[in-house]
């Protein structure tokens, strides 16, 4: 179970990275710097939120790792969708 959750997270991370690079390529230098700052903060949030979720739902139990990975995946998919909306917005200008 945990392995499959980690594999799904890894795929979501690859999709996020691809979309991040696409967005980055459409931004000027100033906006790229803001994107980097925002992404670093978001990654810290994602990881902390996932750890909290795992702790609340299964502290120390065998499912904790799986729940952390699933929460990270959920947040990563949402972030990828945010980036896609930004790309569409830029294209529509």
N, C-alpha and C positions, 0 to 999 in steps of 0.2 A: 504493500500500500504506500509506504513512505517513498519508496524508489519511484513509483509511478507519479507521485505528486511532485517529486524533485525533477523528473524528466519533463513533466508538463510545465513546470516553472522555467526550466532551461529553455524550452521552446518559446515561451512567452517573453523571456529576456532577449532571445535572438530577434524576435519580431520587434520588440521595443527598440533595440539597438539599431536595427535597419531603419525604422521610422524616424528615430532621433537623427540619424545621419542625413536622411532626406530633408528633414526640417532644418537642420543646421546649414545645409547647402543652399537654402532659400533665404537665409538671414544675412544681414550685414554684420560687420565686426562687433558693433555695440550690442546688437540683439543676441549674437552668439554668446557673448560674455554673460548676458542676463540669463540665457537658456542654461548655460553651464552652472551658474549659481543656483538657479531654481532646481535643476536636476539633482545636484548634490544634496540640496535640502530635502527634496522629495525622496531620494534613496534612503536618507537617514530616517525620515518619517515612515517609509514603507517597512523598513527592517524593524524599527521600534514597535510599530503597530502590530506587525505579525508576531513578534515575540510576546507582546501583551495578550494577543488573542490566544496563542498557544498556552500561555500561563493560566489564563482564566479558564479555558476549556479543558485543559488536561495537564495541569502542573505536574511535571516529573513522570507522567505516564508514557506509555509506549506510543500513544497517538500524538504527543506534543509536536514532534518533528514534522509529522505529516500535516498537522493543522497549521503550523508556521509556513510551510511550503505552499499550502493551498491559499492562505491569506496573501502571501507575497504574489502568487500568480494572479489572484483576483485584482489586486491593486495594480499590478503591472499591465494587465489587459486594459484596465480603465485608463491608465496613463498613455498607453499606445493609442487608444481612441482619442484622447485629448490632443495628442500630437497630430493625428490625422485631421482633426477638425482645424487645427492651426494651419496646416498645409493647405487645406481647402480654402480657408479664409484668405491666405496670402494669394492663392491662385485667382480668387475672385475679385481682387483689388483692381 
